[in-house]
Amino acid sequence: MSARHDAGRITPAIAGTNRGEVWDVTYVIAQPCVDVKDKACIEECPVDCIYEGERSLYIHPDECVDCGACEPVCPVEAIYYEDDTPEEWADYYKANVEFFDDLGSPGGAAKIGNTGKDHPYIAALPPQNQDH
């Protein structure tokens, strides 16, 4: 059973079934958030792991406790459990993870506010979601 179906169980990492890999289990913010950034998820997150970029929000894979509180409050349905991310938005998982390569683990988004940058994949996108 995955942690998203058992909110009482916190599982920040699980062992993979292929080649003994270990990866973080987390939520991903995808395309519907780009150029919208509603931030309802930030208010709901109990561990302050959702960071603000210039055009999108990003969930820190090491700080997320996989509680799922952010997913149902997103008004544009941009947040997906990693394994449930639609195929057309698969690159957003990589963008969410790599966004923190330079940033590291600050220990909470409120400490740094808007980072003023985005992952190159997000930064290169044409304007999105202009009807919101």
C-alpha positions in Angstrom: 0.0 0.0 0.0 1.4 3.4 -0.9 1.6 6.2 1.7 -0.8 8.3 -0.2 -3.5 5.8 0.6 -2.5 5.6 4.2 -2.0 9.1 5.4 -1.1 8.0 8.9 2.1 6.4 7.6 4.9 8.7 6.6 7.3 7.1 4.0 9.8 9.6 2.6 11.7 6.9 0.7 11.0 3.4 -0.5 13.2 0.7 -2.0 12.6 0.2 -5.7 11.8 -3.1 -7.2 14.4 -2.7 -10.0 18.1 -3.2 -9.3 17.7 -2.3 -5.6 17.3 1.4 -6.3 16.0 3.8 -3.6 14.1 6.9 -4.6 12.1 9.5 -2.9 8.3 9.2 -3.0 6.8 12.6 -3.3 4.3 14.8 -5.0 5.0 16.7 -8.2 3.7 20.1 -9.3 3.0 20.0 -13.1 2.1 22.3 -16.0 -1.2 23.6 -14.7 0.7 25.6 -12.0 3.0 27.3 -14.4 2.3 31.1 -14.5 -0.6 30.6 -12.0 1.0 29.8 -8.6 -2.3 29.9 -6.6 -0.3 28.9 -3.5 -3.2 27.2 -1.7 -0.9 24.2 -1.4 1.7 26.3 0.4 -0.9 27.3 3.1 -1.9 23.6 3.5 1.6 22.1 3.6 2.4 21.1 7.3 6.2 20.9 6.7 6.8 24.0 4.5 8.3 22.0 1.6 6.7 23.9 -1.3 9.1 26.5 -2.7 8.2 29.3 -5.0 10.0 29.9 -8.3 9.5 32.7 -10.7 6.8 30.9 -12.8 6.0 27.8 -10.8 6.0 26.1 -7.4 8.2 23.1 -6.5 7.9 20.4 -3.9 11.2 19.6 -2.2 11.6 15.8 -2.5 13.7 15.5 0.7 11.5 17.7 2.8 8.1 16.4 1.7 6.7 13.8 4.1 4.2 12.5 1.6 1.1 13.5 3.6 -0.8 14.5 0.5 -2.4 17.6 2.1 -1.4 19.8 -0.9 -3.0 17.7 -3.7 -6.8 18.2 -3.0 -6.5 22.0 -2.3 -4.9 22.8 -5.6 -7.6 24.7 -7.6 -5.9 23.9 -11.0 -5.2 20.3 -10.2 -1.5 20.6 -10.8 -0.3 18.4 -8.0 0.1 14.7 -8.6 1.5 11.8 -6.6 4.8 11.0 -8.4 3.5 7.7 -9.8 0.2 9.2 -10.9 1.7 12.1 -12.9 0.2 12.1 -16.4 2.7 10.9 -19.1 2.6 14.2 -20.9 3.9 15.9 -17.7 6.6 13.3 -16.8 9.4 15.9 -17.2 7.9 17.9 -14.3 9.1 15.3 -11.8 12.7 15.8 -13.0 12.2 19.6 -13.0 10.9 19.4 -9.4 13.9 17.3 -8.2 16.6 19.2 -10.1 15.2 22.6 -9.0 16.8 21.9 -5.7 20.3 20.9 -7.0 21.7 24.4 -6.4 19.3 25.3 -3.6 20.0 22.3 -1.4 17.8 21.7 1.6 17.1 25.0 3.3 14.7 23.4 5.8 11.6 25.4 4.8 10.4 27.6 2.0 9.3 30.4 4.3 13.0 31.0 5.2 13.9 32.0 1.6 10.6 33.2 0.0 10.5 33.4 -3.8 13.7 32.0 -5.2 13.5 34.3 -8.3 14.4 31.4 -10.6 12.9 28.3 -12.2 14.2 25.0 -13.5 15.4 25.6 -17.1 12.6 23.3 -18.4 10.0 25.6 -16.8 11.8 28.8 -17.7 11.9 27.9 -21.4 8.2 27.3 -21.6 6.0 29.8 -23.5 3.5 31.6 -21.4 1.0 29.2 -19.9 -2.5 29.2 -18.4 -3.3 32.7 -19.4 -7.0 32.2 -18.7 -6.4 32.0 -14.9 
